[in-house]
């Protein structure tokens, strides 16, 4: 893989990452946290949430998204994403659950 200066420049470092700041603020994260695992944190989207059932699935370490998963994160991503999506469906009664990946974190489950 070619290491591009554009790729490195597009990712915030840990000191300026909003997800890392939230994870390190125990008072703030306690209002949003649903489930914590060694590699993953499932949380509510901060208000105002764009849609009912919008949840965030964050890696517990700083990374730029799924492209940066280590082997353990890659192996665990599917099962924890599936459980989060099942929770959205159970709590909202929605017909369909979507998973969207953003550059600021690995995934988001939303319900429509």
Biopython code that builds the backbone (N, CA, C, O; Angstrom):
import numpy as np
from Bio.PDB.StructureBuilder import StructureBuilder

atoms = [
    (1, "UNK", "N", (0.830, -1.176, 0.000)),
    (1, "UNK", "CA", (0.000, 0.000, 0.000)),
    (1, "UNK", "C", (0.874, 1.239, 0.000)),
    (1, "UNK", "O", (1.848, 1.310, 0.750)),
    (2, "UNK", "N", (0.545, 2.201, -0.819)),
    (2, "UNK", "CA", (1.289, 3.445, -0.895)),
    (2, "UNK", "C", (0.763, 4.387, 0.179)),
    (2, "UNK", "O", (-0.443, 4.612, 0.284)),
    (3, "UNK", "N", (1.671, 4.930, 0.968)),
    (3, "UNK", "CA", (1.274, 5.862, 2.011)),
    (3, "UNK", "C", (1.205, 7.256, 1.409)),
    (3, "UNK", "O", (2.233, 7.829, 1.050)),
    (4, "UNK", "N", (0.025, 7.793, 1.298)),
    (4, "UNK", "CA", (-0.193, 9.083, 0.671)),
    (4, "UNK", "C", (-0.198, 10.202, 1.709)),
    (4, "UNK", "O", (-0.803, 10.049, 2.770)),
    (5, "UNK", "N", (0.472, 11.336, 1.421)),
    (5, "UNK", "CA", (0.395, 12.462, 2.349)),
    (5, "UNK", "C", (-1.026, 13.014, 2.457)),
    (5, "UNK", "O", (-1.390, 13.579, 3.488)),
    (6, "UNK", "N", (-1.833, 12.858, 1.406)),
    (6, "UNK", "CA", (-3.222, 13.318, 1.464)),
    (6, "UNK", "C", (-4.012, 12.505, 2.473)),
    (6, "UNK", "O", (-4.825, 13.061, 3.212)),
    (7, "UNK", "N", (-3.786, 11.185, 2.518)),
    (7, "UNK", "CA", (-4.497, 10.320, 3.464)),
    (7, "UNK", "C", (-4.160, 10.717, 4.895)),
    (7, "UNK", "O", (-5.055, 10.835, 5.732)),
    (8, "UNK", "N", (-2.892, 10.920, 5.182)),
    (8, "UNK", "CA", (-2.478, 11.286, 6.537)),
    (8, "UNK", "C", (-3.032, 12.651, 6.922)),
    (8, "UNK", "O", (-3.433, 12.853, 8.069)),
    (9, "UNK", "N", (-3.060, 13.586, 5.986)),
    (9, "UNK", "CA", (-3.529, 14.934, 6.291)),
    (9, "UNK", "C", (-5.026, 14.982, 6.533)),
    (9, "UNK", "O", (-5.506, 15.888, 7.214)),
    (10, "UNK", "N", (-5.779, 14.028, 5.991)),
    (10, "UNK", "CA", (-7.229, 14.079, 6.111)),
    (10, "UNK", "C", (-7.742, 13.514, 7.430)),
    (10, "UNK", "O", (-8.920, 13.683, 7.744)),
    (11, "UNK", "N", (-6.895, 12.851, 8.210)),
    (11, "UNK", "CA", (-7.319, 12.245, 9.457)),
    (11, "UNK", "C", (-6.896, 13.115, 10.634)),
    (11, "UNK", "O", (-5.732, 13.506, 10.721)),
    (12, "UNK", "N", (-7.830, 13.427, 11.548)),
    (12, "UNK", "CA", (-7.431, 14.202, 12.717)),
    (12, "UNK", "C", (-6.549, 13.355, 13.620)),
    (12, "UNK", "O", (-6.693, 12.134, 13.684)),
    (13, "UNK", "N", (-5.629, 14.023, 14.322)),
    (13, "UNK", "CA", (-4.848, 13.259, 15.284)),
    (13, "UNK", "C", (-5.677, 13.065, 16.546)),
    (13, "UNK", "O", (-6.733, 13.677, 16.704)),
    (14, "UNK", "N", (-5.206, 12.229, 17.419)),
    (14, "UNK", "CA", (-5.968, 11.857, 18.604)),
    (14, "UNK", "C", (-6.287, 13.074, 19.474)),
    (14, "UNK", "O", (-7.349, 13.123, 20.095)),
    (15, "UNK", "N", (-5.388, 14.051, 19.526)),
    (15, "UNK", "CA", (-5.605, 15.226, 20.370)),
    (15, "UNK", "C", (-6.751, 16.103, 19.867)),
    (15, "UNK", "O", (-7.395, 16.787, 20.662)),
    (16, "UNK", "N", (-7.013, 16.093, 18.558)),
    (16, "UNK", "CA", (-8.067, 16.942, 18.008)),
    (16, "UNK", "C", (-9.307, 16.165, 17.586)),
    (16, "UNK", "O", (-10.259, 16.760, 17.081)),
    (17, "UNK", "N", (-9.317, 14.854, 17.781)),
    (17, "UNK", "CA", (-10.423, 14.002, 17.353)),
    (17, "UNK", "C", (-11.622, 14.172, 18.300)),
    (17, "UNK", "O", (-11.493, 13.971, 19.508)),
    (18, "UNK", "N", (-12.766, 14.536, 17.757)),
    (18, "UNK", "CA", (-13.972, 14.710, 18.566)),
    (18, "UNK", "C", (-14.454, 13.427, 19.210)),
    (18, "UNK", "O", (-14.960, 13.456, 20.332)),
    (19, "UNK", "N", (-14.308, 12.293, 18.524)),
    (19, "UNK", "CA", (-14.722, 11.004, 19.082)),
    (19, "UNK", "C", (-13.831, 10.653, 20.273)),
    (19, "UNK", "O", (-14.331, 10.222, 21.313)),
    (20, "UNK", "N", (-12.519, 10.834, 20.130)),
    (20, "UNK", "CA", (-11.601, 10.544, 21.240)),
    (20, "UNK", "C", (-11.872, 11.465, 22.429)),
    (20, "UNK", "O", (-11.844, 11.018, 23.576)),
    (21, "UNK", "N", (-12.132, 12.739, 22.166)),
    (21, "UNK", "CA", (-12.453, 13.668, 23.271)),
    (21, "UNK", "C", (-13.700, 13.202, 24.009)),
    (21, "UNK", "O", (-13.730, 13.222, 25.239)),
    (22, "UNK", "N", (-14.724, 12.785, 23.282)),
    (22, "UNK", "CA", (-15.948, 12.303, 23.916)),
    (22, "UNK", "C", (-15.679, 11.046, 24.737)),
    (22, "UNK", "O", (-16.161, 10.928, 25.863)),
    (23, "UNK", "N", (-14.915, 10.110, 24.185)),
    (23, "UNK", "CA", (-14.609, 8.870, 24.898)),
    (23, "UNK", "C", (-13.835, 9.132, 26.185)),
    (23, "UNK", "O", (-13.987, 8.399, 27.162)),
    (24, "UNK", "N", (-13.006, 10.172, 26.189)),
    (24, "UNK", "CA", (-12.199, 10.487, 27.365)),
    (24, "UNK", "C", (-12.928, 11.340, 28.394)),
    (24, "UNK", "O", (-12.407, 11.555, 29.488)),
    (25, "UNK", "N", (-14.112, 11.826, 28.073)),
    (25, "UNK", "CA", (-14.914, 12.629, 28.999)),
    (25, "UNK", "C", (-15.991, 11.726, 29.600)),
    (25, "UNK", "O", (-17.078, 11.604, 29.035)),
    (26, "UNK", "N", (-15.702, 11.099, 30.729)),
    (26, "UNK", "CA", (-16.611, 10.119, 31.325)),
    (26, "UNK", "C", (-17.973, 10.708, 31.681)),
    (26, "UNK", "O", (-18.984, 10.011, 31.592)),
    (27, "UNK", "N", (-18.019, 11.975, 32.080)),
    (27, "UNK", "CA", (-19.314, 12.600, 32.376)),
    (27, "UNK", "C", (-20.161, 12.715, 31.112)),
    (27, "UNK", "O", (-21.358, 12.431, 31.137)),
    (28, "UNK", "N", (-19.551, 13.124, 30.026)),
    (28, "UNK", "CA", (-20.291, 13.285, 28.769)),
    (28, "UNK", "C", (-20.688, 11.938, 28.180)),
    (28, "UNK", "O", (-21.838, 11.754, 27.781)),
    (29, "UNK", "N", (-19.751, 10.996, 28.120)),
    (29, "UNK", "CA", (-20.037, 9.719, 27.465)),
    (29, "UNK", "C", (-21.073, 8.916, 28.242)),
    (29, "UNK", "O", (-21.819, 8.139, 27.647)),
    (30, "UNK", "N", (-21.132, 9.089, 29.548)),
    (30, "UNK", "CA", (-22.102, 8.318, 30.339)),
    (30, "UNK", "C", (-23.545, 8.636, 29.944)),
    (30, "UNK", "O", (-24.432, 7.807, 30.145)),
    (31, "UNK", "N", (-23.790, 9.814, 29.389)),
    (31, "UNK", "CA", (-25.133, 10.190, 28.944)),
    (31, "UNK", "C", (-25.518, 9.497, 27.636)),
    (31, "UNK", "O", (-26.702, 9.377, 27.323)),
    (32, "UNK", "N", (-24.523, 9.041, 26.876)),
    (32, "UNK", "CA", (-24.765, 8.492, 25.547)),
    (32, "UNK", "C", (-24.492, 6.999, 25.440)),
    (32, "UNK", "O", (-24.993, 6.346, 24.524)),
    (33, "UNK", "N", (-23.704, 6.445, 26.363)),
    (33, "UNK", "CA", (-23.245, 5.060, 26.250)),
    (33, "UNK", "C", (-24.387, 4.067, 26.415)),
    (33, "UNK", "O", (-25.214, 4.200, 27.316)),
    (34, "UNK", "N", (-24.423, 3.070, 25.536)),
    (34, "UNK", "CA", (-25.392, 1.978, 25.595)),
    (34, "UNK", "C", (-24.686, 0.683, 25.980)),
    (34, "UNK", "O", (-25.146, -0.049, 26.857)),
    (35, "UNK", "N", (-23.560, 0.407, 25.314)),
    (35, "UNK", "CA", (-22.842, -0.852, 25.541)),
    (35, "UNK", "C", (-21.364, -0.625, 25.259)),
    (35, "UNK", "O", (-20.999, 0.031, 24.284)),
    (36, "UNK", "N", (-20.518, -1.177, 26.129)),
    (36, "UNK", "CA", (-19.066, -1.047, 25.974)),
    (36, "UNK", "C", (-18.439, -2.437, 25.928)),
    (36, "UNK", "O", (-18.768, -3.311, 26.730)),
    (37, "UNK", "N", (-17.534, -2.622, 24.978)),
    (37, "UNK", "CA", (-16.732, -3.838, 24.859)),
    (37, "UNK", "C", (-15.272, -3.406, 24.799)),
    (37, "UNK", "O", (-14.994, -2.213, 24.675)),
    (38, "UNK", "N", (-14.340, -4.343, 24.885)),
    (38, "UNK", "CA", (-12.930, -3.939, 24.832)),
    (38, "UNK", "C", (-12.554, -3.153, 23.568)),
    (38, "UNK", "O", (-11.719, -2.251, 23.630)),
    (39, "UNK", "N", (-13.162, -3.489, 22.428)),
    (39, "UNK", "CA", (-12.808, -2.819, 21.174)),
    (39, "UNK", "C", (-13.845, -1.820, 20.684)),
    (39, "UNK", "O", (-13.544, -1.008, 19.810)),
    (40, "UNK", "N", (-15.065, -1.857, 21.227)),
    (40, "UNK", "CA", (-16.178, -1.098, 20.664)),
    (40, "UNK", "C", (-16.981, -0.379, 21.734)),
    (40, "UNK", "O", (-17.062, -0.826, 22.878)),
    (41, "UNK", "N", (-17.576, 0.749, 21.340)),
    (41, "UNK", "CA", (-18.487, 1.501, 22.190)),
    (41, "UNK", "C", (-19.726, 1.824, 21.361)),
    (41, "UNK", "O", (-19.630, 2.495, 20.334)),
    (42, "UNK", "N", (-20.881, 1.352, 21.801)),
    (42, "UNK", "CA", (-22.153, 1.657, 21.146)),
    (42, "UNK", "C", (-22.802, 2.770, 21.942)),
    (42, "UNK", "O", (-22.944, 2.669, 23.161)),
    (43, "UNK", "N", (-23.200, 3.844, 21.248)),
    (43, "UNK", "CA", (-23.746, 5.011, 21.948)),
    (43, "UNK", "C", (-24.858, 5.664, 21.138)),
    (43, "UNK", "O", (-24.988, 5.459, 19.931)),
    (44, "UNK", "N", (-25.651, 6.455, 21.848)),
    (44, "UNK", "CA", (-26.659, 7.282, 21.196)),
    (44, "UNK", "C", (-25.967, 8.409, 20.446)),
    (44, "UNK", "O", (-24.878, 8.841, 20.825)),
    (45, "UNK", "N", (-26.594, 8.875, 19.394)),
    (45, "UNK", "CA", (-26.137, 10.090, 18.725)),
    (45, "UNK", "C", (-26.472, 11.261, 19.646)),
    (45, "UNK", "O", (-27.568, 11.294, 20.208)),
    (46, "UNK", "N", (-25.561, 12.226, 19.820)),
    (46, "UNK", "CA", (-25.899, 13.393, 20.643)),
    (46, "UNK", "C", (-27.102, 14.137, 20.066)),
    (46, "UNK", "O", (-27.295, 14.175, 18.851)),
    (47, "UNK", "N", (-27.898, 14.720, 20.941)),
    (47, "UNK", "CA", (-29.063, 15.492, 20.503)),
    (47, "UNK", "C", (-28.613, 16.785, 19.840)),
    (47, "UNK", "O", (-27.625, 17.381, 20.268)),
    (48, "UNK", "N", (-29.305, 17.224, 18.822)),
    (48, "UNK", "CA", (-30.483, 16.590, 18.238)),
    (48, "UNK", "C", (-30.069, 15.485, 17.268)),
    (48, "UNK", "O", (-29.254, 15.712, 16.374)),
    (49, "UNK", "N", (-30.619, 14.320, 17.442)),
    (49, "UNK", "CA", (-30.333, 13.200, 16.544)),
    (49, "UNK", "C", (-31.089, 13.418, 15.234)),
    (49, "UNK", "O", (-32.255, 13.812, 15.249)),
    (50, "UNK", "N", (-30.433, 13.164, 14.107)),
    (50, "UNK", "CA", (-31.087, 13.377, 12.816)),
    (50, "UNK", "C", (-32.321, 12.508, 12.592)),
    (50, "UNK", "O", (-33.275, 12.944, 11.948)),
    (51, "UNK", "N", (-32.310, 11.274, 13.123)),
    (51, "UNK", "CA", (-33.422, 10.345, 12.960)),
    (51, "UNK", "C", (-33.606, 9.545, 14.244)),
    (51, "UNK", "O", (-32.640, 9.354, 14.983)),
    (52, "UNK", "N", (-34.810, 9.077, 14.527)),
    (52, "UNK", "CA", (-34.992, 8.180, 15.676)),
    (52, "UNK", "C", (-34.153, 6.913, 15.492)),
    (52, "UNK", "O", (-34.088, 6.364, 14.392)),
    (53, "UNK", "N", (-33.526, 6.460, 16.545)),
    (53, "UNK", "CA", (-32.749, 5.235, 16.472)),
    (53, "UNK", "C", (-31.331, 5.407, 15.965)),
    (53, "UNK", "O", (-30.642, 4.411, 15.745)),
    (54, "UNK", "N", (-30.873, 6.626, 15.773)),
    (54, "UNK", "CA", (-29.523, 6.855, 15.259)),
    (54, "UNK", "C", (-28.529, 6.532, 16.361)),
    (54, "UNK", "O", (-28.498, 7.210, 17.388)),
    (55, "UNK", "N", (-27.713, 5.501, 16.156)),
    (55, "UNK", "CA", (-26.693, 5.095, 17.107)),
    (55, "UNK", "C", (-25.319, 5.200, 16.461)),
    (55, "UNK", "O", (-25.184, 5.134, 15.239)),
    (56, "UNK", "N", (-24.318, 5.361, 17.289)),
    (56, "UNK", "CA", (-22.937, 5.412, 16.826)),
    (56, "UNK", "C", (-22.208, 4.182, 17.365)),
    (56, "UNK", "O", (-22.310, 3.860, 18.549)),
    (57, "UNK", "N", (-21.484, 3.509, 16.502)),
    (57, "UNK", "CA", (-20.632, 2.401, 16.910)),
    (57, "UNK", "C", (-19.200, 2.862, 16.701)),
    (57, "UNK", "O", (-18.733, 2.979, 15.568)),
    (58, "UNK", "N", (-18.507, 3.122, 17.801)),
    (58, "UNK", "CA", (-17.157, 3.672, 17.740)),
    (58, "UNK", "C", (-16.127, 2.624, 18.106)),
    (58, "UNK", "O", (-16.351, 1.803, 18.996)),
    (59, "UNK", "N", (-14.994, 2.653, 17.415)),
    (59, "UNK", "CA", (-13.839, 1.893, 17.880)),
    (59, "UNK", "C", (-13.358, 2.566, 19.158)),
    (59, "UNK", "O", (-13.461, 3.786, 19.287)),
    (60, "UNK", "N", (-12.844, 1.805, 20.088)),
    (60, "UNK", "CA", (-12.372, 2.351, 21.352)),
    (60, "UNK", "C", (-11.015, 3.038, 21.204)),
    (60, "UNK", "O", (-10.604, 3.795, 22.085)),
    (61, "UNK", "N", (-10.324, 2.782, 20.108)),
    (61, "UNK", "CA", (-9.040, 3.457, 19.888)),
    (61, "UNK", "C", (-9.210, 4.440, 18.735)),
    (61, "UNK", "O", (-10.147, 4.338, 17.944)),
    (62, "UNK", "N", (-8.300, 5.377, 18.660)),
    (62, "UNK", "CA", (-8.333, 6.379, 17.597)),
    (62, "UNK", "C", (-7.990, 5.732, 16.256)),
    (62, "UNK", "O", (-6.955, 5.081, 16.112)),
    (63, "UNK", "N", (-8.874, 5.923, 15.283)),
    (63, "UNK", "CA", (-8.607, 5.490, 13.920)),
    (63, "UNK", "C", (-9.460, 6.295, 12.968)),
    (63, "UNK", "O", (-10.406, 6.965, 13.383)),
    (64, "UNK", "N", (-9.128, 6.230, 11.695)),
    (64, "UNK", "CA", (-9.818, 7.020, 10.691)),
    (64, "UNK", "C", (-11.035, 6.361, 10.083)),
    (64, "UNK", "O", (-11.730, 6.985, 9.281)),
    (65, "UNK", "N", (-11.315, 5.125, 10.437)),
    (65, "UNK", "CA", (-12.454, 4.407, 9.878)),
    (65, "UNK", "C", (-12.096, 2.953, 9.642)),
    (65, "UNK", "O", (-11.029, 2.504, 10.061)),
    (66, "UNK", "N", (-12.968, 2.209, 8.979)),
    (66, "UNK", "CA", (-12.758, 0.776, 8.779)),
    (66, "UNK", "C", (-11.451, 0.420, 8.072)),
    (66, "UNK", "O", (-10.922, -0.674, 8.270)),
    (67, "UNK", "N", (-10.932, 1.322, 7.260)),
    (67, "UNK", "CA", (-9.679, 1.018, 6.561)),
    (67, "UNK", "C", (-8.524, 0.827, 7.539)),
    (67, "UNK", "O", (-7.527, 0.188, 7.202)),
    (68, "UNK", "N", (-8.647, 1.373, 8.740)),
    (68, "UNK", "CA", (-7.582, 1.293, 9.736)),
    (68, "UNK", "C", (-7.800, 0.212, 10.789)),
    (68, "UNK", "O", (-7.029, 0.130, 11.745)),
    (69, "UNK", "N", (-8.831, -0.619, 10.639)),
    (69, "UNK", "CA", (-9.065, -1.698, 11.605)),
    (69, "UNK", "C", (-7.852, -2.618, 11.678)),
    (69, "UNK", "O", (-7.236, -2.928, 10.658)),
    (70, "UNK", "N", (-7.516, -3.049, 12.884)),
    (70, "UNK", "CA", (-6.542, -4.130, 13.024)),
    (70, "UNK", "C", (-7.326, -5.445, 12.853)),
    (70, "UNK", "O", (-8.555, -5.410, 12.789)),
    (71, "UNK", "N", (-6.655, -6.590, 12.779)),
    (71, "UNK", "CA", (-7.378, -7.845, 12.540)),
    (71, "UNK", "C", (-8.471, -8.145, 13.576)),
    (71, "UNK", "O", (-9.530, -8.659, 13.216)),
    (72, "UNK", "N", (-8.231, -7.832, 14.846)),
    (72, "UNK", "CA", (-9.236, -8.097, 15.877)),
    (72, "UNK", "C", (-10.461, -7.208, 15.690)),
    (72, "UNK", "O", (-11.591, -7.667, 15.853)),
    (73, "UNK", "N", (-10.243, -5.935, 15.349)),
    (73, "UNK", "CA", (-11.363, -5.027, 15.099)),
    (73, "UNK", "C", (-12.150, -5.470, 13.871)),
    (73, "UNK", "O", (-13.381, -5.439, 13.876)),
    (74, "UNK", "N", (-11.448, -5.879, 12.826)),
    (74, "UNK", "CA", (-12.122, -6.329, 11.603)),
    (74, "UNK", "C", (-12.983, -7.555, 11.881)),
    (74, "UNK", "O", (-14.108, -7.652, 11.389)),
    (75, "UNK", "N", (-12.458, -8.490, 12.669)),
    (75, "UNK", "CA", (-13.215, -9.708, 12.988)),
    (75, "UNK", "C", (-14.403, -9.420, 13.886)),
    (75, "UNK", "O", (-15.431, -10.086, 13.765)),
    (76, "UNK", "N", (-14.298, -8.460, 14.774)),
    (76, "UNK", "CA", (-15.372, -8.163, 15.720)),
    (76, "UNK", "C", (-16.403, -7.180, 15.216)),
    (76, "UNK", "O", (-17.481, -7.061, 15.799)),
    (77, "UNK", "N", (-16.094, -6.477, 14.146)),
    (77, "UNK", "CA", (-16.980, -5.427, 13.654)),
    (77, "UNK", "C", (-18.355, -5.952, 13.250)),
    (77, "UNK", "O", (-19.373, -5.398, 13.667)),
    (78, "UNK", "N", (-18.398, -6.996, 12.456)),
    (78, "UNK", "CA", (-19.679, -7.536, 11.974)),
    (78, "UNK", "C", (-20.612, -7.947, 13.097)),
    (78, "UNK", "O", (-21.766, -7.518, 13.116)),
    (79, "UNK", "N", (-20.146, -8.770, 14.040)),
    (79, "UNK", "CA", (-21.039, -9.190, 15.120)),
    (79, "UNK", "C", (-21.559, -8.037, 15.986)),
    (79, "UNK", "O", (-22.735, -8.023, 16.349)),
    (80, "UNK", "N", (-20.700, -7.075, 16.316)),
    (80, "UNK", "CA", (-21.174, -5.984, 17.169)),
    (80, "UNK", "C", (-22.087, -5.041, 16.375)),
    (80, "UNK", "O", (-23.035, -4.488, 16.933)),
    (81, "UNK", "N", (-21.816, -4.856, 15.102)),
    (81, "UNK", "CA", (-22.701, -4.053, 14.258)),
    (81, "UNK", "C", (-24.069, -4.718, 14.142)),
    (81, "UNK", "O", (-25.097, -4.045, 14.218)),
    (82, "UNK", "N", (-24.085, -6.031, 13.961)),
    (82, "UNK", "CA", (-25.348, -6.763, 13.850)),
    (82, "UNK", "C", (-26.163, -6.633, 15.141)),
    (82, "UNK", "O", (-27.376, -6.429, 15.080)),
    (83, "UNK", "N", (-25.521, -6.748, 16.304)),
    (83, "UNK", "CA", (-26.240, -6.607, 17.573)),
    (83, "UNK", "C", (-26.788, -5.192, 17.748)),
    (83, "UNK", "O", (-27.904, -5.015, 18.238)),
    (84, "UNK", "N", (-26.011, -4.185, 17.351)),
    (84, "UNK", "CA", (-26.488, -2.805, 17.440)),
    (84, "UNK", "C", (-27.674, -2.555, 16.533)),
    (84, "UNK", "O", (-28.632, -1.890, 16.927)),
    (85, "UNK", "N", (-27.618, -3.082, 15.322)),
    (85, "UNK", "CA", (-28.735, -2.915, 14.391)),
    (85, "UNK", "C", (-29.981, -3.649, 14.875)),
    (85, "UNK", "O", (-31.099, -3.159, 14.713)),
    (86, "UNK", "N", (-29.785, -4.828, 15.470)),
    (86, "UNK", "CA", (-30.925, -5.568, 16.028)),
    (86, "UNK", "C", (-31.565, -4.777, 17.164)),
    (86, "UNK", "O", (-32.787, -4.781, 17.308)),
    (87, "UNK", "N", (-30.759, -4.105, 17.964)),
    (87, "UNK", "CA", (-31.289, -3.268, 19.043)),
    (87, "UNK", "C", (-32.113, -2.115, 18.484)),
    (87, "UNK", "O", (-33.186, -1.813, 19.006)),
    (88, "UNK", "N", (-31.623, -1.467, 17.430)),
    (88, "UNK", "CA", (-32.371, -0.371, 16.800)),
    (88, "UNK", "C", (-33.733, -0.882, 16.320)),
    (88, "UNK", "O", (-34.760, -0.249, 16.564)),
    (89, "UNK", "N", (-33.733, -2.013, 15.648)),
    (89, "UNK", "CA", (-35.004, -2.566, 15.139)),
    (89, "UNK", "C", (-35.942, -2.913, 16.294)),
    (89, "UNK", "O", (-37.134, -2.616, 16.231)),
    (90, "UNK", "N", (-35.418, -3.538, 17.345)),
    (90, "UNK", "CA", (-36.246, -3.939, 18.485)),
    (90, "UNK", "C", (-36.866, -2.731, 19.186)),
    (90, "UNK", "O", (-38.042, -2.760, 19.550)),
    (91, "UNK", "N", (-36.089, -1.683, 19.374)),
    (91, "UNK", "CA", (-36.574, -0.525, 20.133)),
    (91, "UNK", "C", (-37.460, 0.409, 19.322)),
    (91, "UNK", "O", (-38.323, 1.083, 19.885)),
    (92, "UNK", "N", (-37.257, 0.458, 18.002)),
    (92, "UNK", "CA", (-38.020, 1.405, 17.189)),
    (92, "UNK", "C", (-39.118, 0.745, 16.365)),
    (92, "UNK", "O", (-40.072, 1.409, 15.958)),
    (93, "UNK", "N", (-38.992, -0.563, 16.115)),
    (93, "UNK", "CA", (-39.963, -1.235, 15.261)),
    (93, "UNK", "C", (-39.806, -0.901, 13.795)),
    (93, "UNK", "O", (-40.731, -1.122, 13.013)),
    (94, "UNK", "N", (-38.665, -0.376, 13.404)),
    (94, "UNK", "CA", (-38.459, 0.032, 12.012)),
    (94, "UNK", "C", (-38.410, -1.188, 11.084)),
    (94, "UNK", "O", (-38.151, -2.311, 11.519)),
    (95, "UNK", "N", (-38.661, -0.939, 9.813)),
    (95, "UNK", "CA", (-38.628, -1.996, 8.809)),
    (95, "UNK", "C", (-37.222, -2.281, 8.314)),
    (95, "UNK", "O", (-36.921, -3.405, 7.914)),
    (96, "UNK", "N", (-36.361, -1.276, 8.337)),
    (96, "UNK", "CA", (-35.031, -1.418, 7.753)),
    (96, "UNK", "C", (-34.024, -0.647, 8.590)),
    (96, "UNK", "O", (-34.314, 0.449, 9.070)),
    (97, "UNK", "N", (-32.850, -1.220, 8.762)),
    (97, "UNK", "CA", (-31.756, -0.570, 9.475)),
    (97, "UNK", "C", (-30.593, -0.424, 8.506)),
    (97, "UNK", "O", (-30.213, -1.378, 7.827)),
    (98, "UNK", "N", (-30.038, 0.763, 8.449)),
    (98, "UNK", "CA", (-28.912, 1.041, 7.566)),
    (98, "UNK", "C", (-27.645, 1.220, 8.382)),
    (98, "UNK", "O", (-27.702, 1.707, 9.512)),
    (99, "UNK", "N", (-26.513, 0.839, 7.835)),
    (99, "UNK", "CA", (-25.209, 1.093, 8.434)),
    (99, "UNK", "C", (-24.428, 1.981, 7.480)),
    (99, "UNK", "O", (-24.306, 1.682, 6.292)),
    (100, "UNK", "N", (-23.906, 3.070, 8.010)),
    (100, "UNK", "CA", (-23.170, 4.043, 7.218)),
    (100, "UNK", "C", (-21.820, 4.256, 7.880)),
    (100, "UNK", "O", (-21.754, 4.419, 9.098)),
    (101, "UNK", "N", (-20.750, 4.257, 7.111)),
    (101, "UNK", "CA", (-19.416, 4.511, 7.649)),
    (101, "UNK", "C", (-19.016, 5.960, 7.363)),
    (101, "UNK", "O", (-19.132, 6.444, 6.237)),
    (102, "UNK", "N", (-18.549, 6.629, 8.395)),
    (102, "UNK", "CA", (-18.028, 7.987, 8.265)),
    (102, "UNK", "C", (-16.527, 7.949, 8.534)),
    (102, "UNK", "O", (-16.034, 7.012, 9.163)),
    (103, "UNK", "N", (-15.813, 8.938, 8.072)),
    (103, "UNK", "CA", (-14.371, 9.003, 8.307)),
    (103, "UNK", "C", (-14.001, 9.272, 9.744)),
    (103, "UNK", "O", (-12.872, 8.994, 10.148)),
    (104, "UNK", "N", (-14.926, 9.808, 10.532)),
    (104, "UNK", "CA", (-14.623, 10.129, 11.921)),
    (104, "UNK", "C", (-14.769, 8.939, 12.842)),
    (104, "UNK", "O", (-14.369, 9.028, 14.003)),
    (105, "UNK", "N", (-15.315, 7.846, 12.390)),
    (105, "UNK", "CA", (-15.517, 6.663, 13.208)),
    (105, "UNK", "C", (-15.960, 5.522, 12.331)),
    (105, "UNK", "O", (-16.293, 5.738, 11.166)),
    (106, "UNK", "N", (-15.976, 4.316, 12.853)),
    (106, "UNK", "CA", (-16.217, 3.176, 11.993)),
    (106, "UNK", "C", (-17.613, 3.013, 11.446)),
    (106, "UNK", "O", (-17.750, 2.640, 10.281)),
    (107, "UNK", "N", (-18.656, 3.267, 12.204)),
    (107, "UNK", "CA", (-19.976, 2.978, 11.662)),
    (107, "UNK", "C", (-21.068, 3.693, 12.420)),
    (107, "UNK", "O", (-20.884, 4.137, 13.554)),
    (108, "UNK", "N", (-22.194, 3.791, 11.777)),
    (108, "UNK", "CA", (-23.388, 4.338, 12.384)),
    (108, "UNK", "C", (-24.556, 3.456, 11.993)),
    (108, "UNK", "O", (-24.693, 3.101, 10.823)),
    (109, "UNK", "N", (-25.400, 3.094, 12.944)),
    (109, "UNK", "CA", (-26.645, 2.390, 12.631)),
    (109, "UNK", "C", (-27.763, 3.411, 12.718)),
    (109, "UNK", "O", (-27.878, 4.113, 13.722)),
    (110, "UNK", "N", (-28.578, 3.506, 11.700)),
    (110, "UNK", "CA", (-29.719, 4.396, 11.763)),
    (110, "UNK", "C", (-30.968, 3.642, 11.362)),
    (110, "UNK", "O", (-30.901, 2.630, 10.665)),
    (111, "UNK", "N", (-32.101, 4.140, 11.807)),
    (111, "UNK", "CA", (-33.371, 3.490, 11.518)),
    (111, "UNK", "C", (-34.243, 4.420, 10.707)),
    (111, "UNK", "O", (-34.302, 5.621, 10.969)),
    (112, "UNK", "N", (-34.919, 3.862, 9.723)),
    (112, "UNK", "CA", (-35.880, 4.667, 8.967)),
    (112, "UNK", "C", (-37.222, 3.963, 8.969)),
    (112, "UNK", "O", (-38.184, 4.466, 8.388)),
]
sb = StructureBuilder()
sb.init_structure("model")
sb.init_model(0)
sb.init_chain("A")
sb.init_seg("    ")
for serial, (resi, resn, name, xyz) in enumerate(atoms, 1):
    if name == "N":
        sb.init_residue(resn, " ", resi, " ")
    sb.init_atom(name, np.array(xyz, "f"), 0.0, 1.0, " ", f" {name:<3s}", serial, name[0])
structure = sb.get_structure()
